[in-house]
Amino acid sequence: MTLAQFLTDLQDILQRDEPLTPETLLTGVEEWDSLAIMGCLAYFDRKFDVKTTFAQYQQVRTVADLVAMVRDHVK
């Protein structure tokens, strides 16, 4: 998957109108909450077969951190 497609999918998960970049700070994104994290958990599992835990998301600060979680699948 391309980075652009991943960012579009993530924007949909967050139900966000503004585009995301790898540098986007998630702490400043109003839509980044426990529901969005659950959406990422499901998306990573379904799309990439990557199992993540809620605890892993406590270390996530930027969109690039999310990309790193599936780095073998996003180019």
CORGISUL-V134475 format. One record per residue. RES is the residue in one small letter. BURIAL is + if it has 24 or more other ideal C-beta (glycine too) atoms within 12 Angstrom, else -. Layout:
RES_BURIAL ; RES_BURIAL
This chain:
m_- ; t_- ; l_- ; a_- ; q_- ; f_+ ; l_+ ; t_- ; d_+ ; l_+ ; q_+ ; d_- ; i_+ ; l_+ ; q_- ; r_+ ; d_- ; e_- ; p_- ; l_+ ; t_- ; p_- ; e_- ; t_+ ; l_- ; l_+ ; t_- ; g_- ; v_+ ; e_- ; e_+ ; w_+ ; d_- ; s_- ; l_- ; a_+ ; i_+ ; m_- ; g_+ ; c_+ ; l_+ ; a_- ; y_+ ; f_+ ; d_- ; r_- ; k_- ; f_- ; d_- ; v_+ ; k_- ; t_+ ; t_- ; f_- ; a_- ; q_- ; y_+ ; q_- ; q_- ; v_+ ; r_- ; t_- ; v_+ ; a_- ; d_+ ; l_+ ; v_+ ; a_- ; m_+ ; v_+ ; r_- ; d_- ; h_- ; v_+ ; k_-
